[in-house]
């Protein structure tokens, strides 16, 4: 599975999450930090989201087209973002990797997201 986390507000309190698996099953949600942890809004729908997956000789590939306007009024100069991968090999522990490593067993650490600057 691949996951994309986008905090276009830069507040580290709320962000969008997009997940795609090799079968092109998609999950899009809005996440907000609350005192007791995380509130995940599964009712949020990324209007116009497009995804595609394909099998290759050495694995699989995913593509996502995320329309900026679906995330509302946001800063279009600098975002906090992360690109992540979860691999679940048979009879082995799951593998987590990220563009900006979180160094924990979760990707839900916006303070560890990288910075994407639009030029």
JOQUIPE-V85733 format. One record per residue. PHI is phi in whole degrees, -180 to 180 (* if undefined). PSI is psi as a letter, one per 40 degrees, with the letter a starting at -180 (* if undefined). Layout:
BEGIN
PHI/PSI
PHI/PSI
END
This chain:
BEGIN
*/i
-116/i
-135/i
-123/h
-116/h
-131/h
-113/g
-78/e
-97/d
73/e
-93/e
62/e
-107/d
-144/i
-161/i
-106/i
-127/h
-128/h
-125/i
-139/h
-109/i
-59/d
-88/e
65/f
-80/h
-118/i
-130/h
-127/h
-151/i
-110/h
-117/h
-130/h
-74/h
-129/i
-53/d
-88/e
141/b
-125/h
-108/h
-104/h
-96/g
-79/e
-78/d
-64/h
-126/h
-78/g
-61/h
88/e
-62/h
-125/h
-137/i
-154/i
-134/i
-156/i
-92/h
-121/i
-61/d
-110/e
158/b
-143/i
-135/i
-130/i
-128/h
-129/h
-117/h
-106/h
-71/h
-57/d
-63/e
-69/e
-97/e
79/a
-72/h
-142/i
-70/h
-100/f
-116/d
-154/h
-122/i
-94/h
-153/i
-148/i
-119/h
-131/i
-139/h
-121/h
-116/h
-119/g
-67/i
-64/h
62/f
-139/i
-65/i
-67/i
-111/h
-116/h
-141/i
-148/i
-59/d
-116/g
-57/i
-97/e
61/f
-141/a
-89/e
-139/i
-96/e
-81/f
-131/g
-58/d
-69/e
-98/e
-62/i
-78/i
-112/h
-113/h
-108/h
-89/h
-104/*
END
